[in-house]
Amino acid sequence: MTQAELNNILTELLHSWENEVVEFKSGGSGFSTDDIGEYFSALSNEANLRHIDRAWLVFGVENKTRTVIGSNYRREPEHLNSLKMQITRDTDPSVSLREIHVLNHPKGRVILFEIPAAPRGIPIAWKGHYYARSGESKVALSLEKLEEIRSEGRLEDWTAQIVPEATIQHLDPEALKVARQAFALKHANRFSREEVESWSIETFLDRAKVTRDGKITRATLLLLGKAESAHLLNPHPAQMTWKLVGQERAYEHFGPPFLLNTTELYQRIRNIQLRIIPDGTLLGFDVSKYDKKVVFEGIHNCIAHQDYTLNSRIIVTEYVDRLTLFNAGYFFEGKPEDYIAGTKTPSRYRNMMLATAMAELNMIDIMGYGIHEMFMAQARRGFPLQDYEQQTDSVTVTIYGHIIDNAYSTLLLKRTNLDSDDIVLLDRIQKKLEVSAEGLKKLRSLHLITGRRPNIKIDANVADAVETLQGASTLSDAQVEGAPVEQVAKVGDVAKVGDG
């Protein structure tokens, strides 16, 4: 690499580094080979787990301040290059540094050790011991991470596979335009919009992690492909289906580009306005039947996490009072309830290429917050929480568009400081589901329920909630009087459809 190229790499590492795949050291002349070997093992294994092809150990940079200070480590080129042989000798299996780069930075000599990712299914050990990273610390490779790497020989990311016959001409121009805008918005603190617009299509797609080394993958075609390019994904149908069930019946299929067609599908859903009228008052406020962000999060999760090897559609079914979102494949890591509190972060994804690309295009996050945000959005509206039904080869999510229990909804609108665990327990009570003795005890201590099994009820203290509910209205009386309202409801009861 040229000095300019190395300087660009260093700049990018300094500004967009990840703890687990980049390590900065001052790298004095006495830095031991054993320490380098242990970092080699740790960084190589972490690069594998994050599905990137390399990691970096950088000498000549102060770690805390990320400032260049220069390094005197092995100044003789022959002495420096001999490190490759030492690494190869003591790693198991034998792997060498991909390259050792020396950058003559104005502030001092910087050495960039380019470390290859561990091979699929094979963790890297240094002198018989496996290492990993935990934040900025070097630690022993945990059994969970060890098994995750070893299992790669049995798992393959369907979405990361290159489609040899696909070219840029198979991608939708409008989808590419929207993708650039989404990427620029997400990374506004790193790149100006003008800079993102100046990139070639190939550069942009690689930067957005939608392609692999300029080659189009199945993930690329799913998100950005033209509708007529879907045949390149055969035998997978590459479809999302909207289905209307009830007195009226209808359906429509949506193929690539999913980046655009999730919006097309959403627009088929009849997301009418509901009038919420609290008990004891004539004043009310309007709320959408479905929260837009909740629906999009649900559909995007289906796209990101589906098991594409099962060759199944994503199916969004619209009933009178709810939506169900079906996608093939078991829940990949943990259970849905593990993510409600927003504290669990998944360590892996079934479709890492697709999930990463969707995160870069601002469609999802990959930190495990999606389910938490869906739950809390429903709770803020006083609506039932979504349900997850797991089968051995599928997951179905139900998003409610109606109110089940007047007391539950009034209580949530009144008590906005309830934690997620309490809300889940209250939701189970309104749905007549089993609640543990410990859960009931907690709710009683908070004076949120009354009665005894099997006649436990939520105590909303409705009269005290009226003022809070009135304050939640975003419409004046005059606006409400003249607004077109498709459905009028009390909190819990659906009234007859009227003229408004």
C-alpha positions in Angstrom: 0.0 0.0 0.0 1.1 3.6 -0.6 1.7 5.9 2.3 -1.5 7.8 1.4 -3.5 4.6 1.5 -2.1 3.6 4.8 -2.8 7.1 6.2 -6.5 6.7 5.1 -6.7 3.3 6.8 -5.3 4.7 10.0 -7.7 7.7 9.9 -10.6 5.3 9.5 -9.5 3.1 12.3 -9.1 6.0 14.6 -12.6 7.3 13.9 -14.7 4.2 13.4 -12.8 1.5 15.4 -14.5 -1.3 17.2 -13.0 -2.5 20.5 -13.0 -6.1 19.5 -11.3 -5.9 16.2 -8.9 -3.0 16.6 -6.2 -2.6 19.3 -4.0 0.4 19.7 -0.7 0.2 21.5 2.2 2.6 22.0 4.4 -0.5 21.0 7.7 0.2 22.6 10.9 -1.6 21.7 10.4 -4.2 24.5 6.9 -5.3 23.5 6.9 -9.1 23.8 6.2 -11.5 21.0 3.9 -13.5 23.3 1.7 -10.5 23.8 1.5 -9.9 20.1 0.6 -13.6 19.6 -2.2 -13.4 22.2 -3.6 -10.3 20.5 -3.3 -12.1 17.2 -5.4 -15.0 18.5 -8.0 -12.6 20.1 -8.4 -10.3 17.2 -8.5 -13.1 14.6 -11.2 -14.9 16.5 -13.3 -11.7 17.0 -13.0 -10.8 13.3 -14.4 -14.2 12.5 -17.3 -13.7 14.9 -18.1 -10.4 13.3 -17.9 -11.7 9.8 -15.2 -9.3 8.7 -12.1 -10.4 6.9 -9.4 -8.8 9.0 -8.5 -7.1 12.3 -5.8 -4.6 13.2 -3.1 -4.3 15.9 -1.7 -0.8 15.6 1.6 0.3 17.3 2.5 3.9 17.7 -0.9 5.2 18.9 -1.8 6.1 22.5 -4.9 4.0 23.3 -7.0 6.3 25.5 -6.6 9.5 23.5 -6.2 7.9 20.0 -3.3 10.1 19.2 -0.2 9.2 17.2 3.0 9.1 19.3 5.2 6.8 17.2 6.8 3.4 17.9 10.4 2.1 18.1 9.3 -1.5 17.8 11.8 -3.6 15.5 13.0 -0.7 13.4 15.1 -3.0 11.2 12.8 -4.3 8.3 14.3 -7.8 8.5 13.7 -8.0 12.2 10.1 -6.8 11.8 9.3 -9.2 9.0 10.7 -12.1 11.0 7.7 -11.7 13.3 5.5 -13.4 10.6 7.5 -16.6 10.9 7.2 -16.5 14.7 3.5 -16.0 14.6 3.1 -18.9 12.1 5.2 -21.2 14.3 3.2 -20.7 17.5 -0.4 -20.3 16.2 -2.7 -23.4 15.9 -3.6 -23.9 13.2 -0.6 -22.1 11.7 -1.7 -18.7 10.4 0.5 -15.7 9.7 0.0 -12.0 9.7 -1.5 -11.0 6.4 0.8 -8.0 6.2 2.9 -5.7 8.3 2.6 -2.1 7.2 4.8 0.8 8.3 3.4 4.3 8.0 5.8 7.3 8.3 3.3 9.6 10.0 4.3 13.2 10.7 3.9 12.5 14.4 6.0 9.3 14.3 6.3 5.8 13.0 3.1 3.7 13.0 3.1 -0.1 12.5 -0.2 -1.6 11.3 -0.4 -5.4 11.7 -3.0 -6.7 9.4 -4.5 -9.8 11.0 -6.7 -12.3 9.0 -9.9 -13.5 10.4 -9.9 -17.1 11.8 -11.1 -19.6 9.1 -14.7 -20.6 9.2 -15.2 -23.2 11.9 -11.7 -23.0 13.2 -10.7 -20.8 16.2 -7.1 -19.6 16.4 -4.9 -20.5 19.4 -1.6 -19.0 20.5 0.7 -21.6 22.2 -2.3 -23.8 22.9 -4.6 -21.1 24.4 -7.6 -19.4 22.7 -8.1 -15.7 23.2 -10.9 -13.2 22.6 -11.8 -9.6 23.4 -14.3 -8.2 26.0 -14.5 -4.5 25.2 -10.9 -3.4 25.3 -9.7 -6.3 27.4 -8.0 -9.4 26.1 -9.6 -12.5 27.7 -9.8 -16.2 27.3 -12.1 -17.3 24.5 -15.4 -18.3 26.2 -17.0 -21.7 25.5 -20.0 -19.9 23.9 -17.7 -18.1 21.4 -15.6 -21.2 20.9 -18.8 -23.2 20.0 -20.0 -20.4 17.8 -16.9 -20.5 15.7 -16.8 -24.2 15.5 -20.5 -24.3 14.5 -19.7 -22.2 11.4 -18.8 -25.3 9.6 -22.5 -26.3 10.0 -24.0 -22.8 9.4 -23.9 -20.8 6.2 -25.2 -17.3 5.7 -27.5 -17.7 2.7 -27.7 -13.9 2.2 -23.9 -13.5 1.9 -23.5 -15.8 -1.1 -22.4 -14.1 -4.3 -24.6 -14.2 -7.3 -22.1 -14.6 -10.2 -24.5 -13.6 -13.0 -25.8 -10.5 -11.2 -24.5 -7.0 -12.2 -25.2 -3.4 -11.3 -27.8 -3.4 -14.1 -29.9 -5.8 -12.0 -30.4 -3.2 -9.3 -33.2 -0.7 -9.0 -32.1 2.9 -9.6 -34.7 4.4 -7.2 -33.7 1.9 -4.5 -30.1 2.9 -4.9 -31.0 6.5 -4.5 -33.0 5.9 -1.4 -30.2 3.7 0.0 -27.7 6.5 -0.4 -30.0 8.9 1.4 -30.5 6.4 4.3 -26.8 5.7 4.6 -25.9 9.4 4.6 -28.5 10.0 7.3 -27.2 7.2 9.5 -23.6 8.2 9.1 -24.0 12.0 9.0 -21.4 12.4 11.7 -18.8 10.6 9.6 -19.6 11.6 6.0 -21.2 14.6 4.4 -24.2 14.0 2.1 -22.1 15.4 -0.8 -19.3 13.0 -0.1 -21.7 10.0 -0.1 -23.3 11.2 -3.3 -19.8 11.5 -5.0 -19.0 7.8 -4.5 -19.4 5.5 -7.4 -22.2 2.9 -7.1 -19.6 0.2 -6.5 -17.9 2.2 -3.7 -21.1 3.1 -2.0 -22.4 -0.5 -2.0 -19.2 -1.8 -0.5 -19.1 1.0 2.1 -22.8 0.2 3.0 -21.8 -3.5 3.3 -24.4 -4.5 0.7 -21.9 -6.1 -1.6 -18.7 -8.2 -1.0 -15.6 -6.8 -2.7 -17.7 -5.3 -5.4 -19.7 -8.5 -6.0 -23.4 -8.6 -5.7 -24.8 -11.0 -3.1 -28.3 -12.3 -2.4 -28.6 -9.7 0.3 -28.0 -7.0 -2.4 -30.7 -8.4 -4.6 -33.3 -8.7 -1.8 -32.8 -5.1 -0.7 -32.0 -3.3 -3.9 -32.7 -5.6 -6.8 -35.2 -4.9 -9.6 -38.4 -6.8 -9.5 -37.5 -8.7 -12.7 -34.2 -9.8 -11.1 -35.9 -12.0 -8.5 -35.3 -15.1 -10.7 -31.7 -14.8 -9.8 -32.7 -16.0 -6.3 -34.5 -19.1 -7.4 -35.8 -21.3 -5.8 -36.5 -18.7 -3.1 -39.7 -16.8 -3.9 -38.2 -13.5 -2.6 -41.7 -12.2 -1.8 -43.6 -10.5 1.0 -47.3 -11.1 0.8 -50.1 -8.9 2.2 -53.3 -10.7 2.9 -56.7 -9.2 4.0 -59.0 -11.6 5.9 -62.6 -10.9 7.0 -65.7 -9.8 5.2 -63.5 -8.5 2.4 -60.6 -10.6 1.1 -57.6 -9.4 -0.9 -53.9 -10.1 -1.3 -50.9 -8.8 -3.1 -47.3 -10.0 -3.5 -44.3 -7.7 -3.2 -40.8 -8.7 -4.5 -37.5 -6.8 -4.5 -36.4 -4.2 -3.8 -37.5 -4.8 -0.2 -36.0 -1.4 0.7 -38.8 0.3 -1.2 -41.5 -2.4 -1.1 -41.9 -2.6 2.6 -43.4 0.9 2.3 -45.7 -0.4 -0.5 -46.9 -3.2 1.6 -47.5 -1.0 4.6 -49.7 1.3 2.5 -52.0 -1.6 1.9 -52.8 -1.9 5.6 -55.9 0.0 6.6 -54.4 2.0 9.4 -57.5 4.0 10.3 -57.8 6.5 13.2 -59.4 5.3 16.4 -61.2 7.8 18.8 -60.2 7.1 22.4 -62.9 8.4 24.8 -61.9 7.9 28.5 -64.6 6.7 30.9 -66.3 9.6 32.7 -65.7 12.3 30.1 -66.9 13.4 26.7 -63.5 14.5 25.6 -61.3 12.1 23.6 -58.3 11.9 21.3 -57.4 10.2 18.1 -54.7 7.5 17.7 -53.7 5.4 14.8 -54.9 1.8 14.8 -51.3 0.7 14.3 -48.1 2.5 15.2 -46.2 2.9 12.0 -42.8 2.3 13.5 -44.0 -0.9 15.2 -45.3 -2.3 11.9 -42.1 -1.4 10.0 -39.9 -2.8 12.8 -41.9 -6.0 12.6 -41.7 -6.4 8.8 -38.0 -5.4 8.7 -37.2 -8.0 11.5 -39.0 -10.7 9.3 -36.7 -9.8 6.4 -33.5 -9.7 8.5 -34.1 -12.9 10.4 -36.0 -15.2 8.1 -34.4 -18.6 7.3 -34.1 -18.2 3.6 -33.0 -21.8 3.1 -36.7 -22.8 3.8 -37.8 -21.0 0.6 -40.8 -19.3 2.2 -42.6 -16.0 1.8 -43.0 -13.4 4.5 -46.8 -13.2 5.1 -48.5 -10.1 6.6 -52.1 -10.9 7.4 -54.5 -8.1 8.2 -57.6 -9.0 10.3 -60.2 -6.6 11.6 -58.4 -6.0 14.9 -54.8 -7.2 14.4 -51.9 -7.9 12.1 -49.9 -11.1 12.1 -46.4 -11.3 10.6 -45.1 -14.7 9.6 -41.6 -15.6 8.7 -39.8 -19.0 8.3 -37.2 -20.1 10.8 -36.9 -20.5 14.5 -35.9 -17.6 16.8 -32.2 -17.7 16.2 -30.7 -16.7 19.6 -32.6 -16.7 22.9 -36.4 -16.1 23.2 -38.5 -13.0 22.4 -39.0 -12.2 26.1 -35.2 -12.0 26.5 -35.3 -8.8 24.5 -38.2 -7.0 26.1 -36.1 -5.0 28.6 -33.7 -3.9 25.9 -30.7 -5.2 27.8 -29.8 -8.3 25.7 -27.6 -7.9 22.6 -27.5 -10.9 20.3 -24.0 -12.3 19.6 -24.8 -13.6 16.2 -27.4 -13.5 13.4 -28.6 -16.1 11.0 -28.3 -13.7 8.1 -25.3 -11.5 9.2 -24.7 -10.0 5.8 -28.3 -9.0 5.3 -28.7 -7.8 8.9 -25.6 -5.7 8.7 -26.6 -4.2 5.4 -30.1 -3.3 6.7 -28.5 -1.6 9.8 -26.2 0.4 7.5 -29.3 1.5 5.5 -31.1 2.5 8.7 -33.8 -0.2 8.5 -33.0 -2.0 11.7 -30.5 -1.9 14.6 -28.4 -4.9 15.4 -28.1 -4.3 19.2 -31.3 -6.1 20.1 -33.4 -3.0 20.8 -36.1 -3.6 18.1 -38.4 -5.8 20.2 -38.0 -3.6 23.2 -39.0 -0.5 21.1 -42.0 -2.3 19.7 -43.2 -3.3 23.2 -42.8 0.2 24.6 -44.4 1.9 21.7 -47.5 -0.3 22.2 -47.5 0.4 25.9 -47.2 4.2 25.4 -50.4 4.0 23.4 -52.2 1.9 25.9 -52.5 -1.0 23.5 -51.9 -4.7 24.1 -48.3 -5.9 23.7 -47.4 -8.0 20.7 -47.4 -11.7 21.0 -44.8 -14.2 19.6 -45.8 -17.7 18.6 -42.8 -20.0 17.9 -42.9 -23.2 15.9 -40.0 -25.4 15.1 -39.6 -23.7 11.7 -41.4 -20.4 12.0 -42.2 -17.3 14.1 -45.5 -15.4 14.0 -45.8 -12.0 15.6 -49.3 -10.5 16.4 -49.6 -6.7 16.6 -52.9 -5.6 18.1 -54.9 -2.8 16.6 -57.6 -2.7 19.3 -58.0 -2.4 23.1 -58.8 -5.5 25.1 -59.2 -4.2 28.6 -60.3 -0.7 29.5 -58.5 -0.8 32.8 -55.2 -1.9 31.3 -55.2 0.9 28.8 -56.3 3.6 31.2 -53.6 2.5 33.7 -50.8 2.6 31.2 -51.8 6.0 29.9 -52.0 7.2 33.5 -48.9 5.5 35.0 -46.1 6.2 32.5 -43.4 5.2 34.9 -44.2 1.5 35.0 -41.2 -0.7 34.1 -41.3 -3.3 31.3 -41.7 -6.3 33.6 -44.8 -4.8 35.2 -46.3 -4.0 31.8 -45.8 -7.5 30.6 -47.5 -8.9 33.7 -50.5 -6.6 33.3 -50.7 -7.5 29.6 -50.9 -11.2 30.5 -53.7 -10.5 33.0 -55.8 -8.7 30.4 -55.3 -11.6 28.0 -56.3 -14.1 30.7 -52.9 -15.8 30.6 -51.1 -17.4 33.5 -49.1 -15.2 35.8 -46.7 -16.5 38.5 -47.4 -16.1 42.2 -44.3 -13.8 42.4 -45.7 -11.6 39.6 -49.0 -11.3 41.3 -47.4 -10.4 44.6 -45.4 -7.7 42.9 -48.5 -6.2 41.2 -50.5 -6.3 44.4 -47.7 -4.5 46.3 -47.9 -1.7 43.6 -51.8 -1.7 44.0 -52.2 -2.4 40.3 -54.6 -5.4 40.6 -57.6 -6.5 42.7 -59.4 -9.8 43.2 -58.2 -13.4 43.6 -57.6 -16.2 41.2 -59.3 -16.8 38.8 -61.0 -13.4 38.9 -58.0 -11.1 39.0 -58.6 -7.6 37.5 -56.5 -4.6 36.8 -57.2 -1.7 39.1 -56.9 1.4 36.8 -58.4 3.8 39.3 -60.2 5.3 36.3 -61.6 8.4 37.9 -58.1 9.6 38.8 -56.8 9.0 35.2 -59.2 11.3 33.4 -57.0 14.4 33.7 -54.0 12.5 32.4 -55.9 11.1 29.4 -57.3 14.5 28.5 -53.8 15.9 28.5 -52.8 13.2 26.1 -55.1 14.6 23.4 -53.4 16.3 20.5 -56.6 17.6 19.0 -58.8 20.5 20.2 -62.5 20.0 20.6 -63.1 21.9 17.3 -60.6 19.7 15.5 -62.2 16.6 16.9 -65.7 17.7 15.9 -64.6 18.3 12.3 -62.1 15.5 11.9 -63.0 12.4 9.7 -63.0 9.5 12.1 -63.5 6.0 10.7 -63.9 4.3 14.1 -64.9 5.6 17.5 -64.0 3.7 20.7 -64.0 4.0 24.4 -60.9 2.8 26.1 -61.7 -0.9 25.8 -65.0 -0.8 23.9 -65.5 -0.3 20.2 -68.5 2.0 19.5 -70.5 2.0 16.3 -69.0 3.5 13.3 -70.4 7.0 12.8 -70.0 10.2 10.8 -67.5 11.6 13.3 
